[in-house]
Structure formats: C-alpha cells, structure tokens
Amino acid sequence: MATVILRPNESQEALLRRFRKKVAKSGILSTVRRKRWFVSKSELRRIQRKKAIRRLKRRQRKYAARHRE
C-alpha cells in the first residue's frame, strides 16, 4: 500500500500529487485493472501473442522509416 505523510507547510495538492506518483510507480493500478476480471490461460496467451505481433509491426515500421532516408 502506498502511503504518504503530510510534510510541514505542504499543500493538499502537493500531497495528492506525491501519492499519485507513488501509486503509479508501485504499479498498484495496473495490477488492479489486470485482475478485475478472470482471464483464462489460453485467452492470456492469445492476448500476449497479439501484443507481440503488434510490437513487431511497430518496430518494423520504425526501422523502415529510419532506413528510407
């Protein structure tokens, strides 16, 4: 759990900003979003394969764009 302690002369906005940054770095939100619904192993593999294909296509486009010049 991400915790922050109010520093002397610190505004509520600054405290909230520090808390949000800590939560983002710890990966709590991404874990919660991922575990919100049950995903079977086969579905997880399918999603990962889809992401890998997309990643490769993106890399190929970047590579082609760099070497066109």
N, C-alpha and C positions, 0 to 999 in steps of 0.2 A: 504494500500500500504506500502510495506517495504521500508524504507529509511535509508540510512547510510550517515554520514558526514565524510569527509576525516579528519583524525586526524593529528596533526603535526608530521612530519617525518614518516608517514605511507606510505608504498608502495602501488601501484595499486593492486598488487596481494593480499595483506592483506585486502584491502578494498573490493575487489571482494569476497574473502573468507568469510568475515563478512556478506556481502549482501546475498550470497547464503545460509549461515546458518540461517539468519533471515527469508528468504523466505521459507526455509524448515520447520522451527518451526511454522510459521504462517499458513501453510497448503494451501497456495495460489495455488501451482502447482497441488496438488491433487484435489482441487475444480475445477480448470480449466479443468483438464483431465476428471473429472466426468461429467461436464456439456458440454463437447464438442459435444455430440450427445444427442438427446432426448431419454430417456428410459421410456417406459410406466410403470405404477404401477405394472401390472402383471409380466412384464419382471424383474422389480426390485425385486419383491418378489421371483421369481424363482432363481435369482442370489443369493439373501441372503440365501435362503434355501440350495442351492448348497454349499455356503461357510460354512454354519453351519454344514452340513454333513461332509465336508472335515475337518473342525476343530475338530469335534468329533472323526473321524477316527484317526487323528493325535494324539489326546490326549490318545486314547485307545492304540495305538502303543507304545507311551512313557510309559504309565502305565504298559503295559505288559513287556516291556524291563526292567523296574526297578525291577519288582517283579519276574523276571525269576531267578535272582541270589540268 
